[in-house]
Amino acid sequence: MSDASQRSAATRASQAQGVVYLVGTGPGDPELLTVRAARLLQGADVALYDNLVSAEVLALLPKTAETIYVGKRRNKHALEQNDINQLMVDLARSGRRVLRLKGGDPFIFGRGGEELEFICAAGVAFEVVPGITAAVGASAYAGIPLTHRRLAQSCTLVTGHLQDGSMNLDWPTLARARQTVAVYMGLMGLPVLCAKLIEHGRHPTTPIVIIERGTTARQRVIEGTLATMPGRAAQAQLHAPTMIIIGEVVPLGRAFAPFRAPTPQM
Ligand SMILES: C[S@@+](CC[C@H](N)C(=O)[O-])C[C@H]1O[C@@H](n2cnc3c(N)ncnc32)[C@H](O)[C@@H]1O
């Protein structure tokens, strides 16, 4: 199908059946919403939202908007994924402006791709609004650059979700020096993560940081090394959500910290 006919198919679909807006709401601080996301929030009829969408973001919805919590706490889903998909499509077909709100960015470990597959198969029009993903937001608020010409030539985003007690990751690649690894959903598997990286050659003194509730007023930053972090994290009694960042860039956060301006500035 040509670009033009794809566009007119989308226009026909939106006129006939409403639209689903897949909106990334960022990692927590509502000031990190895009202008597009804020505008769509103000015009929503109904919003389906996850656990990680902050109360401040939901407060931007009009009083008339219906809100539906669809869950997604670890192993605790208010609705199964298929039911969420069907609900979005049904609501859009009833002609309402449906916002599917997701923490961070919808396409980074957010099942945005799966939801779009369903929406498109149903012939419903969609728009994706990107959000600041947790690795980017949390590292920025901790003052840690994810790449740095001298220290890290790449940054890899991985999920540390445990499956049957193990993590199926490309350890030899992740264990190379001079790169940053940002781990989503990795707190439960932290001891496995640190042990595997050391086993595959990353030095035990490699810096690692855990950023708890990044970008929110309750952000906490715990720093250590691959060797010390499992013990340190257990002591700190961390709570989800947490972002794990590993690599030579990590100590820069501490070095820059004395010069950080108090927020908010404007
Ligand atoms: C299911 S993933 C969703 C990621 C989201 N789509 C994104 O782009 O950030 C959830 C994981 O993101 C990370 N996360 C989300 N918000 C966070 C925050 N404010 N601080 C630290 N980590 C966060 C945590 O690792 C959490 O377990």
PDBQT file of the ligand as one rigid body, heavy atoms in Angstrom, charges set to zero:
ROOT
HETATM    1  C1  LIG A 301       7.424  -2.731  32.396  1.00  0.00    +0.000 C 
HETATM    2  S1  LIG A 301       8.843  -1.703  32.395  1.00  0.00    +0.000 S 
HETATM    3  C2  LIG A 301       8.158  -0.304  31.596  1.00  0.00    +0.000 C 
HETATM    4  C3  LIG A 301       9.210   0.636  31.078  1.00  0.00    +0.000 C 
HETATM    5  C4  LIG A 301       8.627   1.894  30.457  1.00  0.00    +0.000 C 
HETATM    6  N1  LIG A 301       7.878   1.602  29.281  1.00  0.00    +0.000 N 
HETATM    7  C5  LIG A 301       9.737   2.896  30.122  1.00  0.00    +0.000 C 
HETATM    8  O1  LIG A 301       9.966   3.192  28.955  1.00  0.00    +0.000 OA
HETATM    9  O2  LIG A 301      10.357   3.391  31.068  1.00  0.00    +0.000 OA
HETATM   10  C6  LIG A 301       8.887  -1.189  34.078  1.00  0.00    +0.000 C 
HETATM   11  C7  LIG A 301      10.298  -0.952  34.575  1.00  0.00    +0.000 C 
HETATM   12  O3  LIG A 301      10.766   0.325  34.173  1.00  0.00    +0.000 OA
HETATM   13  C8  LIG A 301      11.639   0.836  35.153  1.00  0.00    +0.000 C 
HETATM   14  N2  LIG A 301      11.083   2.106  35.670  1.00  0.00    +0.000 N 
HETATM   15  C9  LIG A 301       9.935   2.694  35.320  1.00  0.00    +0.000 A 
HETATM   16  N3  LIG A 301       9.789   3.867  35.948  1.00  0.00    +0.000 NA
HETATM   17  C10 LIG A 301      10.866   4.034  36.731  1.00  0.00    +0.000 A 
HETATM   18  C11 LIG A 301      11.291   5.041  37.631  1.00  0.00    +0.000 A 
HETATM   19  N4  LIG A 301      10.566   6.134  37.860  1.00  0.00    +0.000 N 
HETATM   20  N5  LIG A 301      12.473   4.874  38.272  1.00  0.00    +0.000 NA
HETATM   21  C12 LIG A 301      13.234   3.782  38.051  1.00  0.00    +0.000 A 
HETATM   22  N6  LIG A 301      12.883   2.795  37.207  1.00  0.00    +0.000 NA
HETATM   23  C13 LIG A 301      11.713   2.911  36.555  1.00  0.00    +0.000 A 
HETATM   24  C14 LIG A 301      11.742  -0.198  36.258  1.00  0.00    +0.000 C 
HETATM   25  O4  LIG A 301      12.847  -1.032  35.992  1.00  0.00    +0.000 OA
HETATM   26  C15 LIG A 301      10.441  -0.946  36.079  1.00  0.00    +0.000 C 
HETATM   27  O5  LIG A 301      10.512  -2.248  36.604  1.00  0.00    +0.000 OA
ENDROOT
TORSDOF 0
